[in-house]
Amino acid sequence: MSFLGSGFSISKERKLHMPILEEKQILAILDMLDNEFDSHAFIFEFMKSFPVVYTQRLYDLVDTSDPIRIFHAEIGKMLKRRNDIKALGKDETINVRGLHSANEKWRKI
């Protein structure tokens, strides 16, 4: 069973026809993270724990203007829809490009 159900919109130009992750994968990632974490930490753990899934979903966006930014924004939206974590506000940490950027900080509930 997927967390996001059938496909979801990424942008007007592109749709993914698969969920980002299955619920059991999300729970596995959350289990690896501290009680407080940020979206970048979730993404890094996603890349480490499920590299094939991460790469496949990213490749689905290869013909968009910025696949990494678009994909990671969708991961943030997915996290926002969960009821087992709570948003704490913005934080600035290092992203996958090695740059500091704002992202959401979360607490497990």
DRENPA-20215 format. One record per residue: residue number from 0; residue in one letter; x, y, z of N, C-alpha, C in turn. Coordinates in nm, 3 decimals, always signed. Each point is the difference from the previous one (the first is absolute). Example, Ala and Ser with C-alpha at 12.3 -4.5 7.8 and 13.67 -1.06 7.14 Angstrom:
BEGIN
k, r, n_east, n_north, n_up, ca_east, ca_north, ca_up, c_east, c_north, c_up
0, A, +1.319, -0.569, +0.780, -0.089, +0.119, +0.000, +0.090, +0.120, +0.000
1, S, -0.035, +0.105, -0.072, +0.082, +0.119, +0.006, -0.077, +0.109, +0.073
This chain:
BEGIN
k, r, n_east, n_north, n_up, ca_east, ca_north, ca_up, c_east, c_north, c_up
0, M, +0.084, -0.118, +0.000, -0.084, +0.118, +0.000, +0.089, +0.124, +0.000
1, S, -0.029, +0.094, -0.082, +0.083, +0.118, -0.009, -0.052, +0.110, +0.090
2, F, +0.088, +0.089, +0.041, -0.036, +0.111, +0.086, -0.077, +0.105, -0.078
3, L, +0.040, +0.027, -0.123, -0.062, +0.107, -0.077, -0.107, -0.049, -0.095
4, G, -0.029, -0.128, -0.002, -0.102, -0.051, -0.090, +0.048, +0.006, -0.144
5, S, -0.095, +0.004, -0.092, +0.040, +0.007, -0.141, +0.068, +0.133, -0.025
6, G, +0.075, +0.011, -0.107, +0.085, +0.113, -0.033, -0.035, +0.133, +0.061
7, F, +0.093, +0.092, +0.003, -0.023, +0.132, +0.054, +0.068, +0.099, -0.089
8, S, -0.045, +0.124, +0.006, +0.053, +0.102, -0.089, +0.129, +0.058, +0.054
9, I, +0.100, +0.008, -0.083, +0.126, +0.064, +0.035, -0.002, +0.145, -0.049
10, S, -0.045, +0.020, -0.119, -0.013, +0.133, -0.058, -0.095, -0.013, -0.117
11, K, -0.034, +0.113, -0.058, -0.089, -0.004, -0.116, +0.063, -0.076, -0.115
12, E, +0.134, -0.003, -0.005, +0.069, -0.062, -0.113, +0.024, -0.149, +0.018
13, R, -0.019, -0.054, +0.121, +0.044, -0.137, +0.024, -0.080, -0.065, +0.111
14, K, -0.028, -0.127, -0.013, -0.063, -0.079, +0.105, +0.079, -0.127, +0.022
15, L, +0.014, -0.037, +0.126, +0.055, -0.130, +0.034, -0.119, -0.094, +0.014
16, H, +0.011, -0.117, -0.054, -0.111, -0.094, +0.007, +0.016, -0.101, +0.112
17, M, +0.104, +0.017, +0.081, +0.022, -0.088, +0.114, +0.012, +0.088, +0.124
18, P, -0.028, -0.056, +0.117, +0.026, +0.077, +0.122, +0.151, +0.015, +0.019
19, I, +0.038, +0.099, +0.078, +0.143, +0.018, +0.028, +0.053, -0.122, +0.072
20, L, -0.067, -0.040, +0.107, +0.040, -0.113, +0.082, -0.123, -0.073, +0.049
21, E, +0.015, -0.127, +0.029, -0.107, -0.074, +0.066, +0.006, +0.032, +0.149
22, E, -0.111, -0.018, +0.067, -0.009, +0.032, +0.143, +0.109, -0.071, +0.081
23, K, +0.023, -0.127, -0.029, +0.102, -0.074, +0.078, +0.139, +0.059, -0.021
24, Q, +0.027, +0.056, -0.117, +0.129, +0.064, -0.026, +0.011, +0.132, +0.077
25, I, -0.108, +0.076, +0.002, -0.001, +0.126, +0.076, +0.026, -0.029, +0.147
26, L, -0.069, -0.100, +0.054, +0.018, -0.035, +0.141, +0.142, -0.047, +0.028
27, A, +0.060, -0.073, -0.093, +0.138, -0.045, +0.018, +0.096, +0.120, +0.005
28, I, -0.023, +0.097, -0.086, +0.084, +0.120, +0.000, -0.019, +0.077, +0.130
29, L, -0.125, +0.022, +0.040, -0.027, +0.073, +0.123, +0.063, -0.069, +0.120
30, D, +0.000, -0.131, -0.001, +0.059, -0.077, +0.110, +0.151, +0.026, +0.012
31, M, +0.065, +0.030, -0.110, +0.145, +0.024, +0.000, +0.036, +0.142, +0.045
32, L, -0.098, +0.089, +0.004, +0.026, +0.141, +0.031, -0.023, +0.029, +0.148
33, D, +0.064, +0.107, +0.050, -0.023, +0.047, +0.137, -0.145, +0.046, +0.014
34, N, -0.042, +0.024, +0.124, -0.137, +0.048, +0.023, -0.025, +0.134, -0.066
35, E, +0.102, +0.084, -0.006, -0.008, +0.124, -0.077, +0.097, -0.012, -0.118
36, F, -0.048, +0.033, -0.116, +0.080, -0.011, -0.123, -0.051, +0.104, -0.099
37, D, +0.072, +0.019, -0.107, -0.047, +0.091, -0.104, -0.020, -0.076, -0.131
38, S, -0.058, +0.068, -0.096, -0.029, -0.065, -0.129, +0.126, -0.048, -0.068
39, H, +0.110, +0.075, +0.015, +0.125, -0.045, -0.062, +0.046, -0.132, +0.060
40, A, -0.013, -0.016, +0.131, +0.038, -0.127, +0.065, -0.086, -0.114, -0.054
41, F, -0.130, +0.025, -0.019, -0.088, -0.102, -0.056, +0.046, -0.039, -0.140
42, I, +0.033, +0.099, -0.081, +0.045, -0.025, -0.138, +0.131, -0.079, -0.001
43, F, +0.095, +0.038, +0.084, +0.126, -0.074, +0.006, -0.023, -0.145, +0.041
44, E, -0.088, -0.022, +0.098, -0.029, -0.137, +0.043, -0.073, -0.077, -0.110
45, F, -0.089, +0.065, -0.073, -0.070, -0.060, -0.114, +0.103, -0.047, -0.102
46, M, +0.095, +0.087, -0.034, +0.103, -0.034, -0.098, +0.083, -0.120, +0.046
47, K, +0.032, -0.003, +0.129, +0.083, -0.107, +0.055, -0.076, -0.132, +0.011
48, S, -0.124, +0.006, +0.046, -0.078, -0.121, +0.027, -0.064, -0.061, -0.124
49, F, -0.040, +0.085, -0.093, -0.072, -0.047, -0.119, +0.057, +0.067, -0.126
50, P, +0.128, -0.024, -0.031, +0.063, +0.070, -0.112, -0.065, -0.026, -0.135
51, V, -0.048, -0.119, -0.023, -0.063, -0.030, -0.130, -0.131, +0.075, -0.014
52, V, -0.081, -0.001, +0.104, -0.129, +0.072, -0.004, +0.026, +0.149, -0.017
53, Y, +0.094, +0.054, +0.077, +0.033, +0.142, -0.010, +0.040, +0.036, -0.144
54, T, +0.089, -0.077, -0.057, +0.049, +0.027, -0.135, -0.110, -0.013, -0.103
55, Q, -0.086, -0.100, +0.013, -0.110, -0.017, -0.094, -0.095, +0.118, +0.004
56, R, -0.037, +0.046, +0.120, -0.092, +0.113, +0.012, +0.064, +0.128, -0.053
57, L, +0.128, +0.019, +0.029, +0.069, +0.118, -0.050, +0.006, -0.004, -0.153
58, Y, +0.031, -0.115, -0.057, +0.009, -0.012, -0.145, -0.135, +0.026, -0.068
59, D, -0.111, -0.029, +0.069, -0.131, +0.030, -0.055, -0.015, +0.149, -0.035
60, L, +0.083, +0.083, +0.062, -0.009, +0.145, -0.020, +0.113, +0.056, -0.085
61, V, +0.070, -0.086, -0.071, +0.119, +0.041, -0.074, -0.028, +0.110, -0.104
62, D, -0.121, +0.007, -0.050, -0.029, +0.101, -0.102, -0.061, +0.128, +0.058
63, T, +0.007, +0.018, +0.132, -0.047, +0.124, +0.062, +0.117, +0.097, +0.015
64, S, -0.030, +0.121, +0.038, +0.103, +0.104, +0.009, +0.103, -0.026, +0.109
65, D, -0.040, -0.061, +0.112, +0.092, -0.030, +0.109, -0.053, -0.122, +0.077
66, P, +0.032, -0.120, -0.049, -0.055, -0.122, +0.060, +0.025, -0.012, +0.151
67, I, +0.117, +0.038, +0.045, +0.032, -0.013, +0.142, -0.089, +0.091, +0.083
68, R, -0.009, +0.126, -0.036, -0.082, +0.095, +0.076, -0.146, -0.041, +0.000
69, I, -0.051, -0.038, -0.116, -0.141, -0.039, -0.011, -0.028, -0.125, +0.082
70, F, +0.086, -0.100, -0.009, -0.019, -0.124, +0.073, +0.008, +0.022, +0.151
71, H, +0.098, +0.076, +0.043, +0.016, +0.023, +0.143, -0.114, +0.085, +0.057
72, A, -0.053, +0.091, -0.079, -0.117, +0.077, +0.044, -0.120, -0.094, +0.019
73, E, -0.015, -0.098, -0.087, -0.109, -0.096, +0.015, +0.019, -0.088, +0.123
74, I, +0.123, -0.033, +0.033, +0.025, -0.076, +0.123, -0.044, +0.083, +0.120
75, G, +0.033, +0.128, +0.000, -0.045, +0.089, +0.108, -0.152, +0.006, +0.010
76, K, -0.068, +0.007, -0.112, -0.148, +0.001, +0.001, -0.054, -0.132, +0.053
77, M, +0.064, -0.110, -0.036, -0.042, -0.131, +0.049, +0.012, -0.004, +0.153
78, L, +0.113, +0.051, +0.052, +0.019, +0.001, +0.144, -0.105, +0.087, +0.069
79, K, -0.034, +0.112, -0.062, -0.099, +0.091, +0.059, -0.138, -0.065, +0.015
80, R, -0.031, -0.096, -0.085, -0.131, -0.066, +0.005, -0.006, -0.111, +0.106
81, R, +0.110, -0.033, +0.062, +0.002, -0.109, +0.098, -0.054, +0.048, +0.134
82, N, -0.061, -0.093, +0.074, -0.051, +0.036, +0.132, +0.084, -0.057, +0.114
83, D, +0.112, -0.062, -0.032, +0.087, -0.054, +0.104, +0.126, +0.085, +0.022
84, I, +0.008, +0.113, -0.069, +0.105, +0.099, +0.022, -0.063, +0.138, -0.001
85, K, +0.065, +0.093, +0.068, -0.051, +0.138, +0.009, +0.105, +0.097, -0.049
86, A, -0.040, +0.095, -0.083, +0.091, +0.103, -0.048, +0.034, +0.096, +0.113
87, L, +0.128, +0.035, +0.011, +0.047, +0.090, +0.105, +0.044, +0.135, -0.052
88, G, +0.001, +0.017, -0.130, +0.048, +0.124, -0.059, +0.123, -0.026, -0.087
89, K, +0.046, +0.106, -0.060, +0.111, -0.012, -0.094, +0.135, -0.007, +0.070
90, D, +0.091, -0.069, -0.063, +0.138, -0.011, +0.044, +0.086, +0.011, -0.125
91, E, +0.126, +0.033, +0.016, +0.091, +0.007, -0.114, +0.111, -0.101, +0.022
92, T, +0.005, -0.099, -0.089, +0.102, -0.104, +0.009, +0.054, -0.027, -0.140
93, I, +0.100, -0.085, -0.007, +0.064, -0.030, -0.129, -0.086, -0.099, -0.079
94, N, -0.025, +0.033, -0.126, -0.080, -0.087, -0.087, +0.090, -0.093, -0.080
95, V, -0.060, -0.078, -0.090, +0.077, -0.099, -0.077, +0.100, +0.063, -0.097
96, R, -0.018, +0.127, -0.027, +0.095, +0.070, -0.087, +0.115, +0.062, +0.080
97, G, -0.002, -0.021, +0.131, +0.106, +0.054, +0.085, -0.018, +0.145, +0.036
98, L, -0.118, +0.054, -0.024, -0.031, +0.140, +0.029, -0.093, +0.010, +0.120
99, H, +0.013, +0.108, +0.077, -0.096, +0.025, +0.107, -0.130, +0.048, -0.064
100, S, -0.111, -0.060, +0.043, -0.130, +0.046, -0.048, -0.105, -0.027, +0.106
101, A, -0.105, +0.080, -0.005, -0.110, -0.012, +0.096, -0.079, -0.127, -0.027
102, N, -0.042, -0.063, +0.107, -0.087, -0.118, -0.010, -0.073, -0.014, +0.132
103, E, -0.101, -0.084, +0.002, -0.083, -0.017, +0.119, +0.068, -0.088, +0.102
104, K, -0.017, +0.037, +0.127, +0.045, -0.084, +0.111, -0.124, -0.072, +0.052
105, W, +0.016, -0.128, +0.042, -0.112, -0.085, +0.040, +0.026, -0.063, +0.136
106, R, -0.109, -0.035, +0.069, +0.008, -0.077, +0.124, -0.095, -0.118, -0.012
107, K, +0.048, -0.117, +0.038, -0.086, -0.119, +0.001, -0.100, +0.016, +0.115
108, I, -0.124, -0.042, -0.026, -0.102, +0.005, +0.108, -0.061, -0.136, +0.021
